[in-house]
Amino acid sequence: MRNRLMGSIAVLTLAVIVFSWIPFAHAGQGARGGRGNAAAEPPSPPHDPHDLSGLWLGQGGGGRGNANSGADPKGFLKDGGIQTQWGPSSPLTPEGLKAVNANLSGKGPRAVPPVYSTDLLGDANPPGLIRALVYNRPFQLVNTPDKIVQLFEWTRVWREIWTDRKMPDNVDPDWGRWYGYSVGKWEGDTFVVDTVGIDARGWLDEWGDPISDQLRLTERWRRLDRDHLELVLNINDPGTYTKPWTTNPRIFRLQPKGSAGGEMLEVIFAPVDERDFNQKIRDPAGKK
């Protein structure tokens, strides 16, 4: 993680010069250089649409910025919703609005200097499921007879999506899990995953957009061709939003074996490294 420290020094110095705050201490949140290819490609070879296995990396920004969204400079929409990195939300509940104002992030339309952020990642806590999916960091899907395992490079964690069962009645949604309890099934060529019990301390994205412990998340994964995988989320969270809403699609590209992005790096988010960064760089810079 020492290279991360030196790289972050250069980036943060530039940010101070141009008076623009950028994400703190999380090199894993940015794009990985040399990974993915946005150039035009020939048609994909045949593939099994029910085989999601492989190493996948996100393409594009997926909701970055407020252009064409109708949001004000703080990201609020005219209908009472909020512009997120996943797209425009449905209107916020009073508790949802309170959470938006309480969640202080170092990124996005309501960004504050990172030293004043309430982002739990600043203490090397997990990002949680939904936020992990918004990062431009790769993940791997592994098919097994009774589940699909999702391995995240960022923080080096795994998630189990059970395919041999229905959602158990005894899963207490109040018992928070950073990555939830997930059950998946095929509907045609779309893999539909229901998740409950996601810890509400994890944000919806990097901007501090909130969720509550009432969230029920539905993911719809669809392999567009051999090399491209689409994800659409349905956010059903009556504690934060007045009605369910569907995100903009996000596209992930298959990383070929033997390529520059063909294997995951060890990106372990160690508290000792984060503390060192905060003491030496983030806190002194933010208080100037």
C-alpha positions, -999 to +999 in steps of 0.1 A: +000+000+000+030+023+000+026+030-037-009+041-029+004+066-004+028+082-028+003+084-056-023+099-034+002+127-023+005+138-059-032+137-066-041+156-034-016+183-041-031+189-075-066+190-060-056+217-035-041+238-062-073+238-083-096+240-052-113+208-061-117+181-035-113+145-046-118+112-029-096+106+001-073+077+006-092+054-017-072+047-048-095+017-052-124+039-060-110+053-092-106+038-126-079+012-131-055+023-157-053+001-187-083-020-178-112-023-201-115-013-237-141+011-249-131+009-286-154-006-312-152-044-313-162-072-336-193-093-328-188-115-298-183-153-302-211-176-290-215-179-252-238-195-226-261-167-213-265-187-181-228-187-174-217-155-156-183-168-146-153-146-152-136-115-142-156-083-149-148-046-149-172-017-151-174+006-181-184+042-182-194+066-154-229+053-146-246+085-132-216+107-126-225+143-128-258+161-129-259+172-165-294+164-181-307+151-147-325+183-137-308+182-104-297+214-086-260+219-076-265+199-045-280+170-064-316+174-054-344+168-080-375+189-084-397+160-075-380+155-041-356+128-052-319+129-055-294+124-082-272+094-072-243+076-090-269+050-100-292+076-115-322+097-102-340+083-072-377+085-064-387+112-038-371+110-004-390+104+028-384+129+057-360+104+072-343+099+039-338+137+035-324+138+070-299+110+062-288+128+030-280+159+050-262+139+077-240+118+053-210+140+045-189+127+017-156+139+002-171+133-033-201+143-053-224+174-055-224+179-017-187+172-011-170+185+019-132+185+026-124+149+034-113+157+070-148+167+078-165+137+061-186+112+080-177+085+055-170+052+075-144+042+048-122+069+064-116+044+092-112+014+068-147+001+073-163-020+045-180-002+016-210-026+016-226-043-014-242-015-033-213+009-030-189-018-039-207-023-072-204+014-082-166+014-080-145+009-111-128-021-096-131-057-109-151-085-094-151-122-103-182-144-105-177-182-098-205-207-105-209-236-081-238-262-079-256-244-051-245-207-053-227-181-073-197-166-054-189-129-061-153-120-053-145-083-050-110-070-055-117-038-035-112-049+002-107-085-009-141-099+002-166-124-011-203-127-013-225-157-016-257-157-038-276-189-030-293-207-059-306-238-041-332-221-019-358-195-015-353-165+009-356-181+044-383-168+067-358-164+095-335-138+079-340-108+102-337-076+081-327-058+112-295-079+115-272-059+093-247-076+070-224-054+049-232-075+019-266-088+029-282-122+025-288-130-012-308-156-031-308-158-069-328-175-096-329-175-134-358-158-152-351-166-188-316-153-195-317-128-166-302-138-132-324-121-105-310-117-071-330-106-040-310-094-010-322-084+025-304-075+057-280-050+042-263-029+069-277+007+066-244+021+076-232+014+041-241+041+016-258+036-018-227+051-035-197+073-030-217+105-027-233+097+006-267+088-008-285+068+019-302+035+025-321+022+055-325-011+073-358-016+054-341-020+021-349-049-001-326-049-031-332-067-064-304-071-089-310-081-125-279-095-142-280-101-179-252-112-202-256-090-233-230-110-253-199-130-243-179-099-232-206-076-217-227-080-185-255-056-176-267-049-141-299-030-131-310-025-095-344-021-080-342-001-048-372-009-025-365+011+006-396+026+023-374+040+051-356+063+026-376+066-006-414+071-010-416+043-037-393+018-053-371+030-081-349+014-108-313+024-115-297+032-147-280+001-163-243-005-155-222-024-180-193-046-171-168-061-195-152-095-194-114-093-187-096-120-207-072-143-190-036-133-197-046-096-203-035-067-181-068-069-162-071-107-163-065-112-126-073-094-094-048-075-074-045-077-036-062-046-025-066-051+012-079-020+030-057-021+061-066+002+090-029+009+097-024+023+062-056+044+063-046+058+097-012+067+084-026+084+053-052+104+074-026+116+099+000+126+073-020+139+044-058+140+046-062+158+080-034+184+075-045+193+040-082+195+048-077+220+077-057+245+057 
